Amino acid sequence: MPEEEAQSLMRQVGRRLAAQLGREVSGDLHARVRAAATVLGALGGEAYVETGDDTLQLRGYGCPLSAAVTARAEVCRAIEALLSEVTGATVRECCDRGERPRCCFHVDTAA
């Protein structure tokens, strides 16, 4: 499957997962991002929220999908879409796919 098509498919998967979770977007952005960290934890990827000057990131201590991600990086797009749905914000993956993959997602704070 071509990379662009695979990325699109993974985003659809992430949106479907969010719909199945049935989580409503509520609270301020920080509360929604904390809820997204809980969702990552439920998937097996314990995560924390890192804040900075006008930035929010979800960082994982590992990657619950590391076996899949090392072979197909576009799998991160499913989680990116899931987190976008949960937070109601634009989320971009910035994952570390090195020897020990770790999740990282930048949350757009401009809204």
C-alpha positions in Angstrom: 0.0 0.0 0.0 1.4 3.4 -0.9 2.5 5.5 2.1 -0.1 8.3 1.5 -2.9 5.8 1.3 -1.7 4.0 4.4 -1.5 7.3 6.4 -5.0 8.1 5.4 -6.2 4.7 6.4 -4.5 5.0 9.8 -6.1 8.4 10.4 -9.5 6.8 9.7 -8.7 4.0 12.2 -7.8 6.6 14.9 -11.1 8.5 14.3 -13.1 5.2 14.6 -11.3 4.3 17.8 -12.2 7.7 19.2 -15.8 7.3 18.2 -15.9 3.8 19.9 -14.5 5.3 23.1 -17.4 7.7 23.1 -15.5 10.4 24.9 -16.9 13.9 24.7 -14.5 16.8 24.4 -15.0 18.8 27.5 -13.0 21.1 29.8 -10.2 23.4 28.9 -7.4 22.3 26.6 -5.2 21.2 29.5 -7.9 19.0 30.9 -8.6 17.5 27.5 -4.9 16.8 27.0 -4.7 15.1 30.4 -7.7 13.0 29.3 -5.8 12.1 26.1 -2.8 10.9 28.2 -5.3 8.7 30.1 -6.4 7.2 26.7 -2.8 6.5 25.8 -2.4 4.8 29.1 -5.5 2.6 28.5 -3.8 1.5 25.2 -0.7 0.4 27.2 1.4 3.5 26.6 1.8 5.4 29.9 2.2 9.0 29.0 2.6 12.4 30.6 1.8 15.9 29.6 4.7 18.3 29.1 4.0 22.0 29.1 6.1 24.9 28.0 5.7 28.4 26.8 2.6 28.1 24.6 3.3 24.4 24.0 1.7 21.1 25.1 3.1 17.7 24.3 2.0 14.2 25.2 5.1 12.1 25.8 5.2 8.4 26.3 7.6 6.4 28.4 7.4 3.8 25.6 5.2 2.9 22.7 2.2 0.5 23.0 2.5 -0.1 19.2 6.3 -0.3 19.0 6.4 -3.6 17.1 4.1 -2.2 14.4 5.6 1.3 14.4 9.1 0.1 13.6 7.9 -1.6 10.5 5.2 1.0 9.5 5.7 4.5 10.9 2.3 5.6 9.6 0.7 3.6 12.5 1.4 6.7 14.6 -1.1 8.5 12.4 -3.9 6.4 14.0 -2.9 7.6 17.5 -2.5 11.1 16.2 -6.1 11.1 14.9 -7.4 9.5 18.0 -5.7 12.2 20.2 -7.0 15.0 17.9 -10.5 13.7 18.4 -10.1 13.4 22.2 -8.6 16.8 22.6 -10.6 18.7 20.0 -7.3 20.2 18.9 -4.8 19.6 16.1 -2.3 17.0 17.1 1.0 16.2 15.3 3.1 13.2 16.0 6.8 13.7 16.7 7.5 10.2 17.9 10.9 8.8 18.6 11.2 5.6 16.4 14.8 4.8 17.5 16.0 1.6 19.2 13.4 2.0 22.0 10.3 3.8 20.4 8.6 6.5 22.5 5.4 8.3 21.7 5.4 12.1 21.4 2.5 14.2 20.2 2.5 18.0 19.9 -0.9 19.6 20.7 -1.7 22.9 18.9 -2.5 25.4 21.5 -3.6 28.1 19.1 -7.4 28.2 18.8 
